[in-house]
């Protein structure tokens, strides 16, 4: 039976993963990361604002539903008289 000998993989020169990348490419990646962070923060703020608005709307709907139920009960009582 034959066994193949696998060469040991070469270790990278740096752990950061920027091997073969120019300073310009690295600067572009860093700018891209910062832009993505800013967009994420903006989207997160928008979602939080939307959730707050939905909570207010739901509270208003439930308040009106309570009024509607009370008025319907009063109508039913009036009708039975």
PDB file as gemmi writes it, atoms N, CA and C in Angstrom:
CRYST1    1.000    1.000    1.000  90.00  90.00  90.00 P 1                      
ATOM      1  N   UNK A   1       0.846  -1.174   0.000  1.00  0.00           N  
ATOM      2  CA  UNK A   1       0.000   0.000   0.000  1.00  0.00           C  
ATOM      3  C   UNK A   1       0.892   1.238   0.000  1.00  0.00           C  
ATOM      4  N   UNK A   2       0.532   2.187  -0.852  1.00  0.00           N  
ATOM      5  CA  UNK A   2       1.340   3.400  -0.951  1.00  0.00           C  
ATOM      6  C   UNK A   2       0.682   4.531  -0.169  1.00  0.00           C  
ATOM      7  N   UNK A   3       1.476   5.309   0.456  1.00  0.00           N  
ATOM      8  CA  UNK A   3       0.994   6.493   1.176  1.00  0.00           C  
ATOM      9  C   UNK A   3       1.577   7.720   0.524  1.00  0.00           C  
ATOM     10  N   UNK A   4       0.747   8.708   0.342  1.00  0.00           N  
ATOM     11  CA  UNK A   4       1.239   9.965  -0.216  1.00  0.00           C  
ATOM     12  C   UNK A   4       1.676  10.859   0.928  1.00  0.00           C  
ATOM     13  N   UNK A   5       2.771  11.479   0.740  1.00  0.00           N  
ATOM     14  CA  UNK A   5       3.272  12.404   1.752  1.00  0.00           C  
ATOM     15  C   UNK A   5       2.791  13.798   1.367  1.00  0.00           C  
ATOM     16  N   UNK A   6       2.092  14.391   2.263  1.00  0.00           N  
ATOM     17  CA  UNK A   6       1.565  15.732   2.020  1.00  0.00           C  
ATOM     18  C   UNK A   6       2.525  16.727   2.634  1.00  0.00           C  
ATOM     19  N   UNK A   7       2.906  17.721   1.833  1.00  0.00           N  
ATOM     20  CA  UNK A   7       3.806  18.753   2.346  1.00  0.00           C  
ATOM     21  C   UNK A   7       3.083  19.563   3.410  1.00  0.00           C  
ATOM     22  N   UNK A   8       3.816  19.974   4.385  1.00  0.00           N  
ATOM     23  CA  UNK A   8       3.254  20.824   5.415  1.00  0.00           C  
ATOM     24  C   UNK A   8       2.928  22.177   4.802  1.00  0.00           C  
ATOM     25  N   UNK A   9       1.762  22.708   5.133  1.00  0.00           N  
ATOM     26  CA  UNK A   9       1.354  23.994   4.570  1.00  0.00           C  
ATOM     27  C   UNK A   9       2.270  25.092   5.071  1.00  0.00           C  
ATOM     28  N   UNK A  10       2.511  26.023   4.194  1.00  0.00           N  
ATOM     29  CA  UNK A  10       3.340  27.154   4.591  1.00  0.00           C  
ATOM     30  C   UNK A  10       2.546  28.061   5.517  1.00  0.00           C  
ATOM     31  N   UNK A  11       3.206  28.545   6.517  1.00  0.00           N  
ATOM     32  CA  UNK A  11       2.549  29.437   7.466  1.00  0.00           C  
ATOM     33  C   UNK A  11       2.530  30.846   6.891  1.00  0.00           C  
ATOM     34  N   UNK A  12       1.466  31.583   7.110  1.00  0.00           N  
ATOM     35  CA  UNK A  12       1.417  32.956   6.603  1.00  0.00           C  
ATOM     36  C   UNK A  12       2.444  33.828   7.309  1.00  0.00           C  
ATOM     37  N   UNK A  13       2.860  34.847   6.584  1.00  0.00           N  
ATOM     38  CA  UNK A  13       3.858  35.750   7.145  1.00  0.00           C  
ATOM     39  C   UNK A  13       3.287  36.595   8.275  1.00  0.00           C  
ATOM     40  N   UNK A  14       2.008  36.899   8.162  1.00  0.00           N  
ATOM     41  CA  UNK A  14       1.377  37.665   9.236  1.00  0.00           C  
ATOM     42  C   UNK A  14       0.001  37.074   9.510  1.00  0.00           C  
ATOM     43  N   UNK A  15      -0.430  37.191  10.706  1.00  0.00           N  
ATOM     44  CA  UNK A  15      -1.708  36.604  11.111  1.00  0.00           C  
ATOM     45  C   UNK A  15      -2.880  37.450  10.628  1.00  0.00           C  
ATOM     46  N   UNK A  16      -2.660  38.705  10.372  1.00  0.00           N  
ATOM     47  CA  UNK A  16      -3.764  39.611  10.044  1.00  0.00           C  
ATOM     48  C   UNK A  16      -4.416  39.307   8.699  1.00  0.00           C  
ATOM     49  N   UNK A  17      -3.816  38.474   7.880  1.00  0.00           N  
ATOM     50  CA  UNK A  17      -4.430  38.112   6.612  1.00  0.00           C  
ATOM     51  C   UNK A  17      -4.227  39.130   5.513  1.00  0.00           C  
ATOM     52  N   UNK A  18      -3.323  40.058   5.688  1.00  0.00           N  
ATOM     53  CA  UNK A  18      -3.120  41.089   4.679  1.00  0.00           C  
ATOM     54  C   UNK A  18      -1.942  40.778   3.764  1.00  0.00           C  
ATOM     55  N   UNK A  19      -1.602  39.528   3.607  1.00  0.00           N  
ATOM     56  CA  UNK A  19      -0.484  39.127   2.763  1.00  0.00           C  
ATOM     57  C   UNK A  19      -0.813  39.480   1.318  1.00  0.00           C  
ATOM     58  N   UNK A  20       0.082  40.106   0.662  1.00  0.00           N  
ATOM     59  CA  UNK A  20      -0.089  40.422  -0.742  1.00  0.00           C  
ATOM     60  C   UNK A  20      -1.003  41.589  -1.026  1.00  0.00           C  
ATOM     61  N   UNK A  21      -1.470  42.250  -0.031  1.00  0.00           N  
ATOM     62  CA  UNK A  21      -2.342  43.406  -0.250  1.00  0.00           C  
ATOM     63  C   UNK A  21      -1.530  44.690  -0.115  1.00  0.00           C  
ATOM     64  N   UNK A  22      -1.826  45.600  -0.982  1.00  0.00           N  
ATOM     65  CA  UNK A  22      -1.117  46.877  -0.927  1.00  0.00           C  
ATOM     66  C   UNK A  22      -1.730  47.764   0.156  1.00  0.00           C  
ATOM     67  N   UNK A  23      -1.010  48.775   0.515  1.00  0.00           N  
ATOM     68  CA  UNK A  23      -1.510  49.730   1.515  1.00  0.00           C  
ATOM     69  C   UNK A  23      -2.809  50.381   1.033  1.00  0.00           C  
ATOM     70  N   UNK A  24      -2.885  50.632  -0.271  1.00  0.00           N  
ATOM     71  CA  UNK A  24      -4.089  51.251  -0.832  1.00  0.00           C  
ATOM     72  C   UNK A  24      -5.296  50.315  -0.675  1.00  0.00           C  
ATOM     73  N   UNK A  25      -5.089  49.020  -0.948  1.00  0.00           N  
ATOM     74  CA  UNK A  25      -6.170  48.055  -0.786  1.00  0.00           C  
ATOM     75  C   UNK A  25      -6.595  47.946   0.675  1.00  0.00           C  
ATOM     76  N   UNK A  26      -5.618  47.933   1.573  1.00  0.00           N  
ATOM     77  CA  UNK A  26      -5.934  47.856   3.000  1.00  0.00           C  
ATOM     78  C   UNK A  26      -6.703  49.079   3.463  1.00  0.00           C  
ATOM     79  N   UNK A  27      -6.297  50.255   2.986  1.00  0.00           N  
ATOM     80  CA  UNK A  27      -7.002  51.487   3.349  1.00  0.00           C  
ATOM     81  C   UNK A  27      -8.442  51.427   2.820  1.00  0.00           C  
ATOM     82  N   UNK A  28      -8.615  50.905   1.605  1.00  0.00           N  
ATOM     83  CA  UNK A  28      -9.956  50.773   1.032  1.00  0.00           C  
ATOM     84  C   UNK A  28     -10.817  49.815   1.846  1.00  0.00           C  
ATOM     85  N   UNK A  29     -10.225  48.714   2.306  1.00  0.00           N  
ATOM     86  CA  UNK A  29     -10.964  47.763   3.135  1.00  0.00           C  
ATOM     87  C   UNK A  29     -11.365  48.384   4.467  1.00  0.00           C  
ATOM     88  N   UNK A  30     -10.456  49.143   5.059  1.00  0.00           N  
ATOM     89  CA  UNK A  30     -10.760  49.788   6.336  1.00  0.00           C  
ATOM     90  C   UNK A  30     -11.876  50.812   6.151  1.00  0.00           C  
ATOM     91  N   UNK A  31     -11.825  51.576   5.040  1.00  0.00           N  
ATOM     92  CA  UNK A  31     -12.890  52.539   4.753  1.00  0.00           C  
ATOM     93  C   UNK A  31     -14.227  51.819   4.554  1.00  0.00           C  
ATOM     94  N   UNK A  32     -14.177  50.693   3.855  1.00  0.00           N  
ATOM     95  CA  UNK A  32     -15.388  49.909   3.612  1.00  0.00           C  
ATOM     96  C   UNK A  32     -15.977  49.392   4.926  1.00  0.00           C  
ATOM     97  N   UNK A  33     -15.113  48.939   5.807  1.00  0.00           N  
ATOM     98  CA  UNK A  33     -15.574  48.460   7.108  1.00  0.00           C  
ATOM     99  C   UNK A  33     -16.211  49.588   7.898  1.00  0.00           C  
ATOM    100  N   UNK A  34     -15.599  50.758   7.902  1.00  0.00           N  
ATOM    101  CA  UNK A  34     -16.160  51.910   8.613  1.00  0.00           C  
ATOM    102  C   UNK A  34     -17.502  52.318   8.027  1.00  0.00           C  
ATOM    103  N   UNK A  35     -17.605  52.282   6.702  1.00  0.00           N  
ATOM    104  CA  UNK A  35     -18.870  52.621   6.046  1.00  0.00           C  
ATOM    105  C   UNK A  35     -19.944  51.615   6.431  1.00  0.00           C  
ATOM    106  N   UNK A  36     -19.601  50.322   6.430  1.00  0.00           N  
ATOM    107  CA  UNK A  36     -20.567  49.296   6.822  1.00  0.00           C  
ATOM    108  C   UNK A  36     -21.012  49.474   8.265  1.00  0.00           C  
ATOM    109  N   UNK A  37     -20.088  49.834   9.148  1.00  0.00           N  
ATOM    110  CA  UNK A  37     -20.453  50.082  10.547  1.00  0.00           C  
ATOM    111  C   UNK A  37     -21.421  51.253  10.647  1.00  0.00           C  
ATOM    112  N   UNK A  38     -21.137  52.316   9.901  1.00  0.00           N  
ATOM    113  CA  UNK A  38     -22.008  53.495   9.929  1.00  0.00           C  
ATOM    114  C   UNK A  38     -23.398  53.145   9.398  1.00  0.00           C  
ATOM    115  N   UNK A  39     -23.456  52.381   8.306  1.00  0.00           N  
ATOM    116  CA  UNK A  39     -24.751  51.980   7.746  1.00  0.00           C  
ATOM    117  C   UNK A  39     -25.507  51.080   8.709  1.00  0.00           C  
ATOM    118  N   UNK A  40     -24.792  50.183   9.384  1.00  0.00           N  
ATOM    119  CA  UNK A  40     -25.423  49.306  10.360  1.00  0.00           C  
ATOM    120  C   UNK A  40     -25.999  50.121  11.508  1.00  0.00           C  
ATOM    121  N   UNK A  41     -25.221  51.078  12.013  1.00  0.00           N  
ATOM    122  CA  UNK A  41     -25.704  51.917  13.108  1.00  0.00           C  
ATOM    123  C   UNK A  41     -26.935  52.708  12.685  1.00  0.00           C  
ATOM    124  N   UNK A  42     -26.917  53.239  11.440  1.00  0.00           N  
ATOM    125  CA  UNK A  42     -28.056  53.995  10.933  1.00  0.00           C  
ATOM    126  C   UNK A  42     -29.287  53.094  10.842  1.00  0.00           C  
ATOM    127  N   UNK A  43     -29.107  51.890  10.277  1.00  0.00           N  
ATOM    128  CA  UNK A  43     -30.221  50.959  10.129  1.00  0.00           C  
ATOM    129  C   UNK A  43     -30.755  50.551  11.498  1.00  0.00           C  
ATOM    130  N   UNK A  44     -29.854  50.336  12.446  1.00  0.00           N  
ATOM    131  CA  UNK A  44     -30.268  49.955  13.797  1.00  0.00           C  
ATOM    132  C   UNK A  44     -31.106  51.066  14.430  1.00  0.00           C  
ATOM    133  N   UNK A  45     -30.667  52.315  14.276  1.00  0.00           N  
ATOM    134  CA  UNK A  45     -31.422  53.448  14.817  1.00  0.00           C  
ATOM    135  C   UNK A  45     -32.799  53.555  14.164  1.00  0.00           C  
ATOM    136  N   UNK A  46     -32.842  53.335  12.836  1.00  0.00           N  
ATOM    137  CA  UNK A  46     -34.120  53.387  12.122  1.00  0.00           C  
ATOM    138  C   UNK A  46     -35.057  52.284  12.620  1.00  0.00           C  
ATOM    139  N   UNK A  47     -34.532  51.084  12.811  1.00  0.00           N  
ATOM    140  CA  UNK A  47     -35.359  49.983  13.308  1.00  0.00           C  
ATOM    141  C   UNK A  47     -35.889  50.275  14.705  1.00  0.00           C  
ATOM    142  N   UNK A  48     -35.036  50.808  15.557  1.00  0.00           N  
ATOM    143  CA  UNK A  48     -35.479  51.143  16.914  1.00  0.00           C  
ATOM    144  C   UNK A  48     -36.585  52.181  16.879  1.00  0.00           C  
ATOM    145  N   UNK A  49     -36.433  53.184  16.019  1.00  0.00           N  
ATOM    146  CA  UNK A  49     -37.467  54.213  15.897  1.00  0.00           C  
ATOM    147  C   UNK A  49     -38.770  53.604  15.374  1.00  0.00           C  
ATOM    148  N   UNK A  50     -38.664  52.690  14.414  1.00  0.00           N  
ATOM    149  CA  UNK A  50     -39.860  52.040  13.877  1.00  0.00           C  
ATOM    150  C   UNK A  50     -40.546  51.187  14.938  1.00  0.00           C  
ATOM    151  N   UNK A  51     -39.769  50.478  15.747  1.00  0.00           N  
ATOM    152  CA  UNK A  51     -40.363  49.673  16.814  1.00  0.00           C  
ATOM    153  C   UNK A  51     -41.080  50.554  17.828  1.00  0.00           C  
ATOM    154  N   UNK A  52     -40.486  51.686  18.165  1.00  0.00           N  
ATOM    155  CA  UNK A  52     -41.133  52.605  19.107  1.00  0.00           C  
ATOM    156  C   UNK A  52     -42.442  53.119  18.530  1.00  0.00           C  
ATOM    157  N   UNK A  53     -42.441  53.448  17.236  1.00  0.00           N  
ATOM    158  CA  UNK A  53     -43.669  53.929  16.588  1.00  0.00           C  
ATOM    159  C   UNK A  53     -44.731  52.826  16.566  1.00  0.00           C  
ATOM    160  N   UNK A  54     -44.310  51.594  16.282  1.00  0.00           N  
ATOM    161  CA  UNK A  54     -45.273  50.492  16.277  1.00  0.00           C  
ATOM    162  C   UNK A  54     -45.842  50.247  17.672  1.00  0.00           C  
ATOM    163  N   UNK A  55     -45.022  50.379  18.702  1.00  0.00           N  
ATOM    164  CA  UNK A  55     -45.518  50.224  20.072  1.00  0.00           C  
ATOM    165  C   UNK A  55     -46.574  51.271  20.383  1.00  0.00           C  
ATOM    166  N   UNK A  56     -46.304  52.528  19.977  1.00  0.00           N  
ATOM    167  CA  UNK A  56     -47.281  53.602  20.202  1.00  0.00           C  
ATOM    168  C   UNK A  56     -48.567  53.329  19.438  1.00  0.00           C  
ATOM    169  N   UNK A  57     -48.424  52.900  18.180  1.00  0.00           N  
ATOM    170  CA  UNK A  57     -49.603  52.615  17.359  1.00  0.00           C  
ATOM    171  C   UNK A  57     -50.416  51.469  17.950  1.00  0.00           C  
ATOM    172  N   UNK A  58     -49.734  50.433  18.401  1.00  0.00           N  
ATOM    173  CA  UNK A  58     -50.437  49.294  18.994  1.00  0.00           C  
ATOM    174  C   UNK A  58     -51.170  49.709  20.264  1.00  0.00           C  
ATOM    175  N   UNK A  59     -50.538  50.529  21.086  1.00  0.00           N  
ATOM    176  CA  UNK A  59     -51.198  51.013  22.301  1.00  0.00           C  
ATOM    177  C   UNK A  59     -52.448  51.813  21.940  1.00  0.00           C  
ATOM    178  N   UNK A  60     -52.355  52.619  20.902  1.00  0.00           N  
ATOM    179  CA  UNK A  60     -53.507  53.414  20.456  1.00  0.00           C  
ATOM    180  C   UNK A  60     -54.616  52.495  19.931  1.00  0.00           C  
ATOM    181  N   UNK A  61     -54.248  51.491  19.165  1.00  0.00           N  
ATOM    182  CA  UNK A  61     -55.241  50.541  18.635  1.00  0.00           C  
ATOM    183  C   UNK A  61     -55.945  49.826  19.776  1.00  0.00           C  
ATOM    184  N   UNK A  62     -55.170  49.366  20.751  1.00  0.00           N  
ATOM    185  CA  UNK A  62     -55.775  48.665  21.889  1.00  0.00           C  
ATOM    186  C   UNK A  62     -56.680  49.595  22.699  1.00  0.00           C  
ATOM    187  N   UNK A  63     -56.294  50.865  22.808  1.00  0.00           N  
ATOM    188  CA  UNK A  63     -57.130  51.840  23.518  1.00  0.00           C  
ATOM    189  C   UNK A  63     -58.455  52.009  22.781  1.00  0.00           C  
ATOM    190  N   UNK A  64     -58.398  52.171  21.452  1.00  0.00           N  
ATOM    191  CA  UNK A  64     -59.623  52.328  20.661  1.00  0.00           C  
ATOM    192  C   UNK A  64     -60.462  51.062  20.692  1.00  0.00           C  
ATOM    193  N   UNK A  65     -59.798  49.910  20.704  1.00  0.00           N  
ATOM    194  CA  UNK A  65     -60.533  48.652  20.770  1.00  0.00           C  
ATOM    195  C   UNK A  65     -61.293  48.554  22.091  1.00  0.00           C  
ATOM    196  N   UNK A  66     -60.666  49.002  23.171  1.00  0.00           N  
ATOM    197  CA  UNK A  66     -61.340  49.018  24.467  1.00  0.00           C  
ATOM    198  C   UNK A  66     -62.544  49.937  24.454  1.00  0.00           C  
ATOM    199  N   UNK A  67     -62.391  51.108  23.822  1.00  0.00           N  
ATOM    200  CA  UNK A  67     -63.524  52.034  23.713  1.00  0.00           C  
ATOM    201  C   UNK A  67     -64.639  51.417  22.878  1.00  0.00           C  
ATOM    202  N   UNK A  68     -64.253  50.774  21.788  1.00  0.00           N  
ATOM    203  CA  UNK A  68     -65.250  50.156  20.919  1.00  0.00           C  
ATOM    204  C   UNK A  68     -66.010  49.075  21.673  1.00  0.00           C  
ATOM    205  N   UNK A  69     -65.312  48.264  22.429  1.00  0.00           N  
ATOM    206  CA  UNK A  69     -65.953  47.195  23.187  1.00  0.00           C  
ATOM    207  C   UNK A  69     -66.922  47.774  24.216  1.00  0.00           C  
ATOM    208  N   UNK A  70     -66.496  48.829  24.914  1.00  0.00           N  
ATOM    209  CA  UNK A  70     -67.344  49.466  25.918  1.00  0.00           C  
ATOM    210  C   UNK A  70     -68.591  50.064  25.267  1.00  0.00           C  
ATOM    211  N   UNK A  71     -68.416  50.749  24.125  1.00  0.00           N  
ATOM    212  CA  UNK A  71     -69.560  51.347  23.432  1.00  0.00           C  
ATOM    213  C   UNK A  71     -70.515  50.270  22.917  1.00  0.00           C  
ATOM    214  N   UNK A  72     -69.985  49.168  22.434  1.00  0.00           N  
ATOM    215  CA  UNK A  72     -70.833  48.083  21.956  1.00  0.00           C  
ATOM    216  C   UNK A  72     -71.650  47.485  23.103  1.00  0.00           C  
ATOM    217  N   UNK A  73     -71.005  47.329  24.262  1.00  0.00           N  
ATOM    218  CA  UNK A  73     -71.713  46.799  25.430  1.00  0.00           C  
ATOM    219  C   UNK A  73     -72.827  47.755  25.851  1.00  0.00           C  
ATOM    220  N   UNK A  74     -72.551  49.065  25.823  1.00  0.00           N  
ATOM    221  CA  UNK A  74     -73.580  50.049  26.163  1.00  0.00           C  
ATOM    222  C   UNK A  74     -74.729  49.981  25.161  1.00  0.00           C  
ATOM    223  N   UNK A  75     -74.400  49.824  23.889  1.00  0.00           N  
ATOM    224  CA  UNK A  75     -75.440  49.706  22.865  1.00  0.00           C  
ATOM    225  C   UNK A  75     -76.297  48.461  23.114  1.00  0.00           C  
ATOM    226  N   UNK A  76     -75.649  47.336  23.401  1.00  0.00           N  
ATOM    227  CA  UNK A  76     -76.397  46.090  23.653  1.00  0.00           C  
ATOM    228  C   UNK A  76     -77.312  46.254  24.873  1.00  0.00           C  
ATOM    229  N   UNK A  77     -76.846  46.914  25.913  1.00  0.00           N  
ATOM    230  CA  UNK A  77     -77.662  47.153  27.102  1.00  0.00           C  
ATOM    231  C   UNK A  77     -78.834  48.062  26.766  1.00  0.00           C  
ATOM    232  N   UNK A  78     -78.601  49.099  26.001  1.00  0.00           N  
ATOM    233  CA  UNK A  78     -79.669  50.029  25.586  1.00  0.00           C  
ATOM    234  C   UNK A  78     -80.710  49.294  24.746  1.00  0.00           C  
ATOM    235  N   UNK A  79     -80.254  48.411  23.887  1.00  0.00           N  
ATOM    236  CA  UNK A  79     -81.143  47.692  22.988  1.00  0.00           C  
ATOM    237  C   UNK A  79     -82.048  46.715  23.765  1.00  0.00           C  
ATOM    238  N   UNK A  80     -81.535  46.167  24.844  1.00  0.00           N  
ATOM    239  CA  UNK A  80     -82.325  45.208  25.643  1.00  0.00           C  
ATOM    240  C   UNK A  80     -83.414  45.902  26.440  1.00  0.00           C  
ATOM    241  N   UNK A  81     -83.368  47.187  26.654  1.00  0.00           N  
ATOM    242  CA  UNK A  81     -84.356  47.903  27.476  1.00  0.00           C  
ATOM    243  C   UNK A  81     -85.710  47.908  26.876  1.00  0.00           C  
TER     244      UNK A  81                                                      
END                                                                             
